[in-house]
């Protein structure tokens, strides 16, 4: 479907009302969160959700995250156990997605769950997202607002650059403060980390007082963000590089000699917030070969390395 020129909506009461009207009519609205910009549709409207897949060119077997304005709303659609209640109390609103059993009468489109009997839900910690969700007063399916497999957007301009002509509107929530997607934890059986993200896994285990499972990527994703080649810039990516080879652009971390650095100070929080912006910058530079400095694999470094591994994965 070809949409009219993308409408940039101001984050005020009038704008939220306009955006909610677009969703109720089956349209697509991108909106800022603390992690990345989400591409929202009414999660109970099959046609609208199909529009997300069409706009992103997203594989139909990859589930979507539903965004809600609070834990009480989430319990309308999912079954919570003790682990889920503990994590929601500790990290919602925030950069945590929980995968939970779907209630039989939830009314959520099967396109959202990709036919699974579970639902991925999140309560974002962002004033614009919260006001928008409260105004809409329903579940909003919202993967990252970018073409599938491309770099996730952390500003409204990133959304416009990637999805102009494919969606109806974007609510400008300013730059995202976290800059990587939410951590995804399944609480269906034993708690399991499905995707590293904005909440370090160490914080999850500390909250639960126990270790959590960390399974390898499945052939069929059980949650968003589990495809091998994902978050990819145009250029080929080489990881754990001490220096750039001839013809490469170096994306640095720490005190390395390069014009583009995730964090010269070696700060993982700064690096996470800058990651997708730097990848967008590499695309704008026309970089065809990209070398990336080693990133420590702990805390937020685990989420950064997860994204970079997917960016470097072989592509069809």
BAFI-3210 file (N, C-alpha, C; in Angstrom, 3 decimals, decimal comma, padded with zeros to 6 digits):
// residues 316
n [1|2|3|4|5|6|7|8|9|10|11|12|13|14|15|16|17|18|19|20|21|22|23|24|25|26|27|28|29|30|31|32|33|34|35|36|37|38|39|40|41|42|43|44|45|46|47|48|49|50|51|52|53|54|55|56|57|58|59|60|61|62|63|64|65|66|67|68|69|70|71|72|73|74|75|76|77|78|79|80|81|82|83|84|85|86|87|88|89|90|91|92|93|94|95|96|97|98|99|100|101|102|103|104|105|106|107|108|109|110|111|112|113|114|115|116|117|118|119|120|121|122|123|124|125|126|127|128|129|130|131|132|133|134|135|136|137|138|139|140|141|142|143|144|145|146|147|148|149|150|151|152|153|154|155|156|157|158|159|160|161|162|163|164|165|166|167|168|169|170|171|172|173|174|175|176|177|178|179|180|181|182|183|184|185|186|187|188|189|190|191|192|193|194|195|196|197|198|199|200|201|202|203|204|205|206|207|208|209|210|211|212|213|214|215|216|217|218|219|220|221|222|223|224|225|226|227|228|229|230|231|232|233|234|235|236|237|238|239|240|241|242|243|244|245|246|247|248|249|250|251|252|253|254|255|256|257|258|259|260|261|262|263|264|265|266|267|268|269|270|271|272|273|274|275|276|277|278|279|280|281|282|283|284|285|286|287|288|289|290|291|292|293|294|295|296|297|298|299|300|301|302|303|304|305|306|307|308|309|310|311|312|313|314|315|316]
n.u [000,838|000,586|001,290|000,193|002,333|004,522|003,293|004,461|004,078|003,396|004,367|001,939|-001,278|-003,199|-001,803|-001,460|-004,112|-004,742|-002,935|-003,910|-006,410|-005,622|-004,550|-006,869|-008,280|-006,971|-004,429|-000,821|001,477|004,475|006,386|008,218|010,241|012,023|013,901|014,114|012,581|009,224|007,068|003,821|000,674|-002,821|-003,116|-005,139|-006,228|-006,247|-005,694|-004,375|-002,093|-000,969|-000,207|002,039|003,930|004,059|005,001|007,522|008,645|008,857|009,670|007,049|007,021|008,149|007,555|005,749|006,192|003,916|002,911|001,993|000,233|000,643|001,192|-001,301|-002,848|-001,438|-002,033|-004,565|-004,290|-002,390|-001,083|000,247|002,956|004,713|007,402|007,128|005,552|007,384|009,475|008,101|007,325|009,822|011,019|009,253|007,663|009,893|012,884|012,262|010,956|008,454|007,764|004,879|002,233|-000,548|-003,781|-006,798|-008,999|-007,963|-008,024|-006,080|-004,449|-003,499|-001,402|000,265|001,342|002,503|001,223|001,802|001,210|001,849|002,618|004,480|005,133|005,370|005,992|006,659|009,177|008,770|007,744|006,317|005,566|004,004|001,900|000,750|-000,047|-001,886|-003,805|-004,676|-005,594|-005,477|-004,011|-000,901|000,772|004,168|006,968|010,443|010,768|011,637|012,810|012,753|015,474|017,203|018,927|017,989|015,790|016,592|015,805|013,200|013,721|015,271|013,271|011,634|013,424|013,669|011,060|009,353|006,484|005,533|004,229|001,852|002,320|004,564|005,259|007,082|009,346|011,794|015,384|016,226|016,866|018,037|018,720|019,219|017,316|014,700|015,422|014,545|012,687|011,568|008,873|007,394|007,893|010,573|012,427|013,912|016,456|015,829|016,608|019,295|019,440|018,317|018,108|020,439|021,395|022,389|021,009|018,487|018,824|019,582|017,235|015,452|016,780|018,084|019,658|019,157|017,897|019,810|019,272|020,410|019,957|016,858|015,692|013,142|011,955|011,092|010,548|010,679|013,539|015,280|016,268|019,018|020,525|020,343|019,507|021,246|023,756|024,414|026,996|029,502|030,352|032,987|033,978|035,495|037,915|041,218|042,263|041,549|041,461|042,792|040,538|038,474|036,168|036,608|034,678|034,917|035,697|036,435|039,837|040,804|042,226|040,206|037,649|035,014|033,399|032,018|032,188|034,611|035,545|035,123|032,681|029,963|027,230|027,045|027,932|025,894|023,729|024,592|024,887|023,063|022,749|025,376|025,648|023,734|025,062|027,312|026,079|025,206|027,648|028,336|029,784|031,273|032,693|033,151|034,883|034,876|035,675|036,694|034,157|033,473|032,037|029,865|027,192|025,575|027,156|026,745|024,285|024,972|026,927|025,320|023,656|025,630|026,689|024,527|024,373|026,676|026,189|026,018|024,343|021,509]
n.v [-001,194|002,207|005,045|008,367|011,323|011,057|011,890|014,093|014,164|016,279|015,938|016,258|016,811|017,140|016,029|013,349|012,514|012,656|010,727|008,410|008,224|007,575|005,007|003,634|003,641|001,764|002,419|003,102|004,128|005,484|005,801|007,405|005,708|004,833|003,028|002,222|003,707|002,703|000,936|001,380|-000,368|-001,166|-003,835|-005,686|-005,699|-007,367|-006,596|-004,159|-004,999|-006,673|-004,686|-003,671|-005,738|-005,581|-002,953|-003,087|-005,228|-007,650|-010,939|-013,334|-015,146|-014,065|-012,963|-010,126|-007,350|-006,297|-003,182|-001,583|000,491|-000,037|-002,467|-003,548|-003,418|-005,230|-007,644|-008,140|-009,487|-011,483|-014,333|-014,159|-015,350|-015,967|-015,222|-013,510|-011,470|-010,469|-009,489|-007,589|-005,797|-004,858|-003,761|-002,479|000,620|000,198|-001,039|-003,769|-006,694|-009,090|-012,457|-014,249|-016,617|-016,492|-015,262|-017,061|-015,555|-013,151|-011,639|-010,682|-010,200|-013,019|-012,624|-011,024|-012,722|-014,562|-016,971|-018,366|-019,485|-017,626|-014,301|-011,373|-008,724|-005,283|-002,434|000,715|003,086|006,009|009,269|010,247|007,880|006,700|008,593|008,481|005,760|005,672|007,398|006,014|003,679|000,831|-002,331|-002,010|-003,150|-003,168|-003,324|-002,420|000,687|000,450|-000,648|-004,207|-005,953|-003,880|-000,970|-000,100|002,599|005,613|008,192|010,473|011,319|009,213|007,287|008,455|008,518|005,785|004,766|006,443|007,011|004,488|004,292|005,960|008,042|009,669|010,102|012,565|011,938|012,845|012,086|008,672|007,496|005,143|003,456|000,855|-002,133|-003,580|-005,851|-009,272|-011,592|-014,821|-015,994|-018,253|-020,959|-022,120|-019,188|-017,501|-016,008|-014,420|-012,396|-010,208|-006,876|-003,573|-003,855|-005,211|-008,690|-009,493|-007,922|-009,013|-011,624|-010,952|-009,787|-011,971|-013,713|-015,978|-018,051|-017,676|-019,277|-019,376|-019,840|-020,926|-019,239|-020,102|-022,109|-021,404|-018,370|-017,511|-015,125|-011,538|-010,225|-012,408|-013,353|-014,362|-012,684|-009,395|-006,018|-004,741|-002,778|-001,243|-001,910|-004,566|-006,245|-006,552|-008,026|-007,436|-006,126|-004,962|-002,913|-001,008|-002,601|-002,084|-000,147|-000,383|001,076|002,109|001,418|002,526|001,703|002,854|004,079|004,463|005,171|006,728|008,212|007,726|006,754|004,661|005,075|006,971|007,007|004,446|003,729|001,754|002,339|004,788|003,830|002,024|003,773|005,194|003,351|002,546|005,012|005,491|003,382|004,146|006,454|005,358|004,149|006,496|007,521|005,828|003,527|000,490|-001,567|-002,472|-002,264|-003,262|-002,320|-004,399|-005,154|-005,110|-008,010|-007,850|-006,787|-004,023|-004,341|-006,894|-006,747|-004,916|-006,395|-008,511|-007,210|-006,395|-008,836|-009,875|-007,922|-008,521|-011,012|-013,606|-012,854|-013,526]
n.w [000,000|-000,874|000,931|001,838|001,941|004,731|007,884|010,296|013,649|016,400|019,858|021,675|023,286|021,245|019,106|020,001|020,047|017,314|016,322|017,602|016,392|013,799|014,225|015,085|012,736|011,312|010,500|010,397|012,812|013,795|016,800|019,452|021,878|024,923|024,095|021,110|018,165|017,713|015,427|015,222|015,369|015,637|017,710|017,633|015,169|012,299|009,622|009,936|011,364|009,473|007,765|009,062|008,658|005,871|005,457|006,659|005,345|006,661|007,884|008,137|010,207|012,429|015,599|017,042|019,334|021,808|022,954|025,954|028,374|031,054|033,758|034,592|032,288|030,713|031,986|031,123|028,799|029,038|030,893|034,025|036,009|039,156|038,684|036,487|037,600|039,482|037,839|036,289|038,300|039,065|036,750|035,008|034,295|031,498|029,785|029,227|027,870|028,286|027,614|027,593|028,491|026,320|026,888|026,208|025,332|024,484|022,143|020,460|017,350|015,366|013,717|015,165|017,126|015,518|015,238|017,553|020,988|022,814|024,020|023,473|025,576|026,599|028,697|028,011|029,117|028,706|028,213|025,965|024,608|026,640|026,959|024,422|024,303|026,405|025,389|023,112|024,320|024,155|023,035|021,406|018,713|018,018|016,399|015,767|014,030|011,185|007,919|007,584|008,997|008,655|010,029|013,312|014,257|015,964|016,050|014,957|012,368|011,362|011,099|009,134|006,980|006,434|006,087|004,686|002,735|003,247|005,669|007,873|009,786|012,152|015,546|016,967|019,282|020,077|020,465|021,238|024,513|025,549|023,330|022,361|021,702|023,763|026,464|026,226|027,988|028,553|030,422|030,405|031,070|032,780|033,584|030,849|028,929|025,974|024,307|024,514|025,848|026,722|029,520|031,580|031,720|034,150|035,964|035,741|036,772|039,360|040,311|040,289|041,903|041,075|038,560|034,990|032,020|029,003|026,050|022,760|019,561|018,134|015,306|014,503|015,391|018,742|019,750|019,111|017,279|016,966|014,574|012,472|010,607|011,006|011,856|010,063|008,438|005,181|004,343|004,508|007,542|009,837|012,792|016,070|015,479|015,545|014,116|011,134|007,956|004,606|002,743|004,545|006,917|010,201|012,986|016,061|019,528|022,681|023,322|020,414|017,187|015,228|013,194|013,767|016,543|018,978|021,727|022,897|025,507|026,337|027,429|028,063|028,208|026,826|024,358|023,658|023,354|021,157|019,118|016,893|015,659|014,785|012,947|011,069|010,226|009,000|006,791|005,522|004,822|002,838|003,309|002,447|003,522|006,812|009,792|013,195|016,448|019,278|021,692|025,119|026,590|028,540|030,757|029,222|027,046|026,111|024,784|022,769|021,371|020,526|018,637|016,813|015,999|014,573|012,609|011,240|010,201|007,662|004,563|002,526]
ca.u [000,000|001,308|000,697|000,456|003,563|004,514|002,921|005,249|003,120|003,976|004,016|001,032|-002,594|-003,807|-001,073|-001,772|-005,467|-004,658|-002,250|-004,818|-007,427|-005,005|-004,493|-008,226|-008,694|-006,158|-003,187|000,460|002,085|005,718|006,452|009,446|010,312|013,377|014,820|014,152|011,245|008,385|006,081|002,631|-000,622|-003,778|-002,735|-006,322|-006,689|-005,400|-005,259|-003,377|-000,858|-000,385|000,436|003,384|004,786|004,245|005,843|008,881|009,157|009,278|009,243|005,780|007,151|008,823|006,503|005,830|005,987|002,774|003,196|000,836|000,536|000,896|001,060|-002,704|-003,269|-000,798|-002,706|-005,784|-003,974|-001,411|-001,096|001,466|003,329|005,457|008,584|006,686|005,153|008,592|010,193|007,289|007,410|011,166|011,553|008,232|007,980|011,311|013,358|012,106|009,804|008,165|007,004|003,973|001,107|-001,625|-005,116|-007,571|-009,942|-007,236|-008,441|-004,916|-004,281|-002,523|-000,214|001,144|002,023|002,999|000,569|002,196|000,256|002,486|002,606|005,559|004,522|006,285|005,480|007,817|009,462|008,960|006,526|005,560|004,948|002,964|000,744|000,140|-000,709|-003,072|-004,808|-005,241|-006,316|-005,537|-002,694|-000,259|001,878|005,161|008,379|011,212|010,193|012,631|012,690|013,233|016,873|018,000|019,315|016,855|015,786|016,632|015,229|012,091|014,279|015,629|012,016|011,218|014,364|013,480|009,679|008,563|005,647|005,082|003,424|001,042|002,766|005,524|005,227|008,466|009,633|013,186|016,290|016,008|017,898|018,722|019,356|019,121|015,991|014,452|015,752|013,367|012,759|010,395|008,444|006,394|008,282|011,713|012,787|014,964|016,809|015,658|017,362|019,949|018,960|018,537|018,245|021,452|020,930|022,759|019,929|017,374|019,131|019,561|015,833|014,812|017,540|018,428|020,147|018,131|018,367|020,271|019,321|020,875|018,882|016,141|015,405|011,900|012,046|010,023|010,354|011,312|014,966|016,070|016,786|020,472|020,954|019,390|020,132|022,424|024,003|024,639|028,332|029,867|030,856|033,996|033,962|036,693|039,049|042,128|042,479|040,886|042,240|042,607|039,179|037,491|035,946|036,633|033,765|035,744|035,238|037,603|040,848|041,372|042,360|039,178|036,743|033,681|033,651|030,836|032,481|036,064|035,856|034,867|031,470|029,004|025,942|027,185|028,038|024,563|022,893|025,110|025,119|022,311|023,076|026,640|025,412|023,099|026,089|028,117|025,307|025,233|028,997|028,527|030,792|031,002|033,368|033,168|035,543|034,363|036,542|036,115|033,280|033,389|030,804|029,150|026,247|025,025|028,017|026,159|023,275|025,677|027,533|024,238|023,279|026,737|026,773|023,472|024,750|027,769|025,808|025,894|023,058|021,125]
ca.v [000,000|003,459|006,005|009,779|011,741|010,716|013,018|014,211|014,618|016,845|015,168|016,981|016,161|017,123|015,057|011,993|012,211|012,401|009,450|007,347|008,108|006,856|003,586|003,069|003,497|000,720|002,979|002,815|005,308|005,273|006,640|007,268|005,096|005,000|002,088|002,697|004,051|001,568|001,125|000,933|-000,674|-001,791|-005,243|-006,529|-005,490|-008,187|-005,843|-003,178|-005,707|-007,073|-003,500|-003,594|-006,669|-005,066|-001,760|-003,459|-006,374|-008,496|-012,338|-013,507|-016,026|-013,369|-012,313|-008,704|-006,952|-005,438|-002,134|-001,244|001,625|-000,436|-003,895|-003,973|-003,643|-006,458|-008,813|-008,397|-010,278|-012,538|-015,007|-013,878|-016,186|-015,210|-014,624|-012,394|-010,380|-009,882|-008,718|-006,425|-004,846|-004,287|-003,129|-001,749|000,781|000,079|-001,714|-005,214|-007,368|-010,403|-013,394|-014,883|-017,318|-015,638|-015,661|-017,507|-014,534|-011,878|-010,874|-010,173|-010,809|-014,098|-012,103|-010,482|-013,830|-015,489|-018,253|-018,982|-019,283|-016,699|-012,907|-010,529|-007,472|-004,325|-001,133|001,594|004,146|007,196|010,060|010,309|006,570|006,510|009,441|007,934|004,502|005,978|008,001|004,953|002,810|-000,533|-002,904|-001,523|-003,963|-002,190|-003,635|-001,218|001,393|000,451|-001,823|-005,401|-006,261|-002,669|-000,383|000,399|004,070|006,244|009,535|010,524|011,445|007,861|006,647|009,052|008,087|004,384|004,329|007,425|006,394|003,156|004,396|007,179|009,145|009,420|011,053|012,923|011,874|013,172|010,941|007,625|007,594|003,858|003,284|-000,527|-002,649|-004,132|-007,230|-010,140|-012,735|-015,687|-016,509|-019,291|-022,060|-021,550|-017,915|-017,667|-014,812|-014,624|-011,355|-009,205|-005,550|-002,411|-004,285|-006,276|-009,977|-009,566|-007,318|-009,973|-012,699|-010,389|-009,604|-013,265|-014,476|-017,276|-017,958|-017,862|-019,999|-018,552|-020,756|-020,425|-018,825|-021,219|-021,986|-020,628|-017,433|-017,482|-013,728|-010,633|-009,987|-013,629|-013,744|-014,278|-011,458|-008,400|-004,766|-004,702|-001,658|-001,642|-002,492|-005,796|-005,928|-007,444|-007,759|-007,639|-005,656|-004,062|-001,771|-001,172|-002,986|-001,192|-000,121|-000,471|002,163|001,554|001,867|002,277|001,708|003,112|005,004|004,037|006,270|006,634|009,362|007,299|005,978|004,461|005,757|007,091|006,732|003,044|003,668|000,897|003,028|005,720|003,045|001,502|004,873|005,688|002,263|002,607|006,271|005,307|002,525|005,015|007,350|004,560|004,062|007,807|007,683|004,888|002,529|-000,852|-002,521|-001,861|-002,979|-002,824|-002,625|-005,320|-004,585|-006,025|-008,798|-007,897|-005,684|-003,584|-004,830|-008,110|-006,324|-004,323|-007,486|-009,246|-006,460|-006,397|-010,187|-009,985|-007,039|-009,152|-012,361|-013,774|-012,466|-014,212]
ca.w [000,000|-000,903|001,838|001,589|002,612|006,146|008,740|011,524|014,655|017,616|021,059|022,562|023,373|019,917|018,297|020,446|019,594|015,876|016,120|018,017|015,335|012,679|014,597|015,099|011,340|010,689|009,990|011,035|013,420|014,534|017,992|020,212|023,203|025,449|023,445|019,721|017,689|017,354|014,354|015,903|014,766|016,544|017,796|017,447|013,801|011,425|008,445|010,373|011,691|008,182|007,236|009,644|007,920|004,518|005,500|007,039|004,612|007,782|007,788|008,844|011,366|013,516|016,382|017,342|020,723|022,077|023,926|026,786|029,244|032,425|034,047|034,645|030,906|030,236|032,559|030,365|027,612|029,330|032,188|034,776|037,153|040,169|038,062|035,656|038,500|040,075|036,826|035,946|039,410|039,145|035,542|034,243|032,879|031,200|028,574|029,400|027,267|028,840|026,793|028,543|027,860|025,834|027,320|025,040|024,883|024,433|020,979|019,730|016,036|015,280|013,035|016,204|017,795|014,495|015,446|018,816|022,079|023,742|023,595|023,988|026,031|027,221|029,147|027,800|030,080|027,868|028,393|024,708|024,403|027,650|026,641|023,210|024,633|027,218|024,508|022,271|025,261|023,655|022,766|020,187|018,207|017,570|016,211|015,457|012,873|010,115|007,058|008,277|008,824|008,568|011,308|014,084|014,300|017,281|015,918|014,002|011,018|010,922|010,677|007,862|005,941|006,093|005,866|003,938|001,718|003,667|006,880|007,895|010,635|013,226|016,657|017,257|020,708|020,312|020,400|022,237|025,549|025,735|022,036|021,892|021,987|025,092|026,823|026,176|028,890|028,579|031,725|030,136|031,966|033,495|032,960|029,850|028,166|024,543|023,610|025,346|025,493|027,567|030,916|031,594|032,249|035,558|036,744|035,733|037,715|040,715|040,689|040,529|042,882|040,489|037,186|033,963|030,849|027,893|024,916|021,468|018,667|017,520|013,875|014,443|016,506|019,732|020,138|018,158|017,365|017,007|013,273|012,468|009,934|011,480|012,251|009,198|007,546|003,793|004,182|005,208|008,872|010,437|014,229|016,895|014,684|016,245|013,227|009,838|006,782|003,469|002,214|005,619|007,865|011,551|014,034|017,220|020,918|023,503|022,791|019,140|016,230|014,197|013,185|014,193|017,755|019,813|022,991|023,105|026,914|026,647|028,260|027,365|028,102|025,702|023,133|023,327|022,876|019,872|018,172|015,644|015,014|014,069|011,787|010,079|009,700|008,067|005,556|004,868|004,272|001,740|003,685|001,926|004,408|008,135|010,879|014,493|017,585|020,266|022,715|026,272|026,522|029,817|030,877|027,945|025,966|025,560|023,810|021,625|020,599|019,866|017,436|015,854|015,439|013,558|011,503|010,502|009,755|006,203|004,030|001,279]
c.u [000,875|000,583|000,994|001,775|003,450|004,275|003,774|004,385|003,841|003,509|003,192|-000,338|-003,267|-003,133|-001,391|-003,174|-005,474|-004,022|-003,150|-005,922|-006,878|-004,945|-005,871|-008,761|-007,864|-004,846|-001,976|001,086|003,351|005,756|007,731|009,240|011,721|014,371|015,059|012,734|010,503|007,430|004,767|001,442|-001,512|-003,538|-003,909|-006,871|-005,766|-004,846|-004,184|-002,045|-000,173|000,322|001,831|004,346|005,084|005,193|007,300|009,499|009,635|008,813|008,023|005,894|007,814|007,807|006,790|005,635|004,765|003,143|001,903|001,233|000,756|000,704|-000,386|-003,235|-002,686|-001,524|-004,069|-005,535|-003,102|-001,624|000,261|001,689|004,168|006,682|008,207|006,273|006,383|009,329|009,416|007,373|008,759|011,512|010,513|007,814|009,490|011,592|013,366|010,836|009,663|007,368|006,213|002,888|-000,008|-002,959|-005,964|-008,498|-009,281|-007,657|-007,307|-004,776|-003,223|-001,280|000,769|001,967|002,685|002,463|000,952|001,126|000,855|002,431|003,773|004,977|005,572|005,529|006,645|007,929|009,799|007,658|005,679|004,842|003,799|001,716|000,002|-000,645|-001,960|-004,187|-005,465|-006,051|-006,530|-004,143|-002,153|000,903|002,907|006,564|009,139|010,760|011,233|012,339|013,360|014,691|017,777|018,238|018,090|016,947|015,782|016,235|014,067|012,613|014,750|014,393|011,610|012,119|014,088|012,088|008,792|007,791|005,100|004,162|002,736|001,679|003,853|005,332|006,674|008,685|011,062|014,077|016,043|017,168|018,676|019,428|019,531|017,768|015,905|015,051|014,469|013,603|011,458|010,126|007,363|006,645|009,389|012,105|014,006|015,195|016,702|016,380|017,992|019,492|019,232|018,603|019,273|020,922|021,289|021,672|018,715|017,619|019,122|018,131|015,190|015,523|017,941|018,972|018,983|018,743|018,778|020,413|019,879|019,682|018,180|015,969|014,129|011,888|010,835|009,742|010,971|012,822|015,827|016,481|018,292|020,973|019,935|020,165|021,336|022,547|024,244|025,970|028,504|030,598|031,843|034,155|035,341|037,975|039,907|042,411|041,748|041,878|042,014|041,175|038,100|037,366|035,863|035,588|034,419|034,997|036,473|038,620|041,535|041,334|041,357|038,258|035,359|033,831|032,381|030,998|033,989|036,468|035,643|033,669|030,388|027,633|025,962|027,218|026,686|023,688|023,311|025,135|024,383|022,539|024,367|026,461|024,697|024,137|026,991|027,395|025,363|026,591|029,238|029,565|030,398|031,665|033,600|033,897|035,051|035,325|035,894|035,293|033,240|032,037|030,184|028,227|025,641|025,902|027,475|025,105|023,930|026,276|026,490|023,834|024,373|026,909|025,746|023,781|025,808|027,402|025,747|024,477|022,783|021,270]
c.v [001,248|004,463|007,416|010,152|011,584|011,970|012,990|014,897|015,137|016,067|015,989|016,325|016,068|016,091|013,622|011,582|011,888|011,038|008,281|007,143|007,330|005,355|002,952|002,856|002,457|001,209|002,603|004,109|004,890|006,234|006,362|006,518|005,334|004,082|002,511|003,116|002,781|001,932|000,526|000,672|-001,261|-003,296|-006,192|-006,456|-006,232|-007,395|-004,830|-003,852|-006,206|-005,893|-003,285|-004,488|-006,145|-003,876|-002,103|-004,504|-007,445|-009,937|-012,600|-014,396|-015,337|-012,584|-010,832|-008,461|-006,047|-004,469|-001,726|-000,164|001,242|-001,925|-004,373|-004,250|-004,942|-007,698|-009,063|-009,392|-011,495|-013,131|-014,783|-014,951|-015,342|-014,520|-013,404|-011,207|-009,683|-009,005|-007,466|-005,365|-004,138|-003,405|-002,431|-000,502|000,723|-000,813|-003,228|-005,676|-008,744|-011,221|-014,292|-015,660|-016,339|-016,149|-016,013|-016,440|-013,168|-011,008|-010,290|-010,921|-011,913|-013,673|-011,499|-011,594|-014,798|-016,895|-018,963|-018,738|-018,432|-015,295|-012,180|-009,160|-006,604|-003,067|-000,148|002,691|005,425|007,979|010,113|008,994|006,351|007,332|008,926|006,669|004,733|006,574|006,949|003,962|001,407|-001,046|-002,436|-002,441|-003,027|-002,770|-002,339|-000,643|001,577|-000,704|-003,032|-005,685|-005,056|-002,099|000,176|001,916|004,608|007,718|009,455|010,619|010,100|007,124|007,155|008,579|006,654|004,022|005,364|006,730|005,035|003,201|005,761|008,330|008,683|010,509|011,329|012,964|012,236|011,944|009,947|007,616|006,298|003,446|001,865|-001,057|-003,237|-005,522|-008,052|-011,366|-013,521|-016,131|-017,581|-020,505|-021,527|-020,230|-018,077|-016,350|-015,130|-013,568|-010,439|-007,819|-004,537|-002,700|-005,411|-007,559|-010,136|-008,974|-008,247|-011,061|-012,183|-010,211|-010,928|-014,079|-015,844|-017,050|-018,165|-018,577|-019,017|-019,442|-020,088|-020,007|-020,045|-021,014|-021,197|-019,671|-017,518|-016,060|-012,849|-010,590|-011,221|-014,132|-013,522|-012,989|-010,366|-007,148|-004,434|-003,398|-002,164|-002,370|-003,795|-005,456|-006,990|-007,057|-007,973|-007,256|-004,700|-002,800|-002,052|-001,649|-001,965|-001,291|-000,219|000,861|001,547|002,230|001,506|002,190|001,865|003,995|004,464|005,205|006,083|007,843|009,018|006,334|005,888|005,141|005,821|006,765|005,263|002,841|002,886|001,538|004,023|004,958|002,496|002,599|005,352|004,628|002,444|003,923|006,170|004,417|003,298|005,936|006,615|004,379|005,381|008,078|006,797|003,821|001,147|-001,944|-001,829|-002,787|-002,400|-003,257|-003,652|-004,553|-005,563|-006,725|-008,975|-006,690|-005,323|-003,993|-006,082|-007,768|-005,728|-005,425|-008,337|-008,542|-006,541|-007,777|-010,379|-009,096|-007,683|-010,516|-012,429|-013,448|-013,224|-013,276]
c.w [000,000|-000,017|001,364|002,261|004,120|006,991|010,003|012,573|015,885|018,845|022,040|022,487|022,015|019,018|018,687|019,999|018,108|015,607|016,498|016,990|014,140|012,987|014,552|013,693|010,592|010,130|010,822|011,536|014,155|015,718|018,768|021,510|023,724|024,739|021,998|019,335|017,290|016,232|014,829|015,012|015,846|016,552|017,614|016,023|012,840|010,251|008,807|010,672|010,415|007,527|007,798|008,861|006,520|004,505|005,788|006,111|005,572|007,589|008,663|010,069|012,550|014,333|016,632|018,831|020,806|023,202|024,636|027,784|030,702|032,637|034,087|033,246|030,378|030,750|031,925|029,229|027,912|030,717|032,855|035,839|038,114|039,565|037,235|036,515|039,090|039,070|036,425|037,039|039,440|037,950|034,660|034,983|032,647|030,019|028,731|028,717|027,887|027,826|027,741|027,810|027,510|026,359|026,101|024,473|024,700|023,251|020,162|018,406|016,064|014,510|014,033|016,833|016,822|014,737|016,724|019,875|023,190|023,154|024,256|024,327|026,727|027,621|029,036|028,841|029,313|027,889|027,133|024,452|025,383|027,330|025,416|023,524|025,481|026,347|023,635|023,101|024,715|023,371|021,414|019,837|017,611|017,541|015,939|014,115|011,770|009,166|007,708|007,937|008,745|009,975|012,026|014,256|015,726|017,226|014,929|012,572|010,481|010,399|009,293|006,727|005,494|005,627|005,187|002,822|002,090|004,884|006,898|008,645|011,588|014,270|017,050|018,764|021,047|020,219|021,524|023,241|025,747|024,457|021,548|022,343|023,392|025,237|026,775|027,051|028,780|030,006|031,540|031,019|032,873|032,822|032,053|029,124|026,678|023,714|024,644|024,913|026,572|029,053|030,948|032,226|033,719|036,453|036,817|036,774|039,156|041,203|041,079|041,598|042,390|039,091|036,223|032,772|029,762|026,664|023,673|020,636|018,072|016,028|013,651|015,622|017,421|020,197|019,072|018,345|017,375|015,632|013,230|011,829|010,208|011,846|011,357|008,438|006,124|003,626|004,936|006,496|009,331|011,902|014,857|016,158|015,507|015,425|011,926|008,794|005,676|002,950|003,260|006,359|009,252|012,437|015,356|018,531|021,785|022,790|021,534|018,169|015,096|014,308|013,726|015,358|018,590|021,171|023,172|024,543|027,280|027,553|027,512|027,235|026,949|024,382|022,697|022,742|021,491|018,773|016,857|014,916|014,224|012,839|010,688|009,431|008,710|006,742|004,787|004,228|003,060|002,028|003,190|002,757|005,735|009,102|012,198|015,587|018,513|021,309|023,891|026,318|027,909|029,893|029,538|026,771|025,317|024,511|022,571|020,756|019,893|018,578|016,376|015,214|014,346|012,345|010,622|009,920|008,231|005,749|002,743|000,087]
res [x|x|x|x|x|x|x|x|x|x|x|x|x|x|x|x|x|x|x|x|x|x|x|x|x|x|x|x|x|x|x|x|x|x|x|x|x|x|x|x|x|x|x|x|x|x|x|x|x|x|x|x|x|x|x|x|x|x|x|x|x|x|x|x|x|x|x|x|x|x|x|x|x|x|x|x|x|x|x|x|x|x|x|x|x|x|x|x|x|x|x|x|x|x|x|x|x|x|x|x|x|x|x|x|x|x|x|x|x|x|x|x|x|x|x|x|x|x|x|x|x|x|x|x|x|x|x|x|x|x|x|x|x|x|x|x|x|x|x|x|x|x|x|x|x|x|x|x|x|x|x|x|x|x|x|x|x|x|x|x|x|x|x|x|x|x|x|x|x|x|x|x|x|x|x|x|x|x|x|x|x|x|x|x|x|x|x|x|x|x|x|x|x|x|x|x|x|x|x|x|x|x|x|x|x|x|x|x|x|x|x|x|x|x|x|x|x|x|x|x|x|x|x|x|x|x|x|x|x|x|x|x|x|x|x|x|x|x|x|x|x|x|x|x|x|x|x|x|x|x|x|x|x|x|x|x|x|x|x|x|x|x|x|x|x|x|x|x|x|x|x|x|x|x|x|x|x|x|x|x|x|x|x|x|x|x|x|x|x|x|x|x|x|x|x|x|x|x|x|x|x|x|x|x|x|x|x|x|x|x|x|x|x|x|x|x]
***
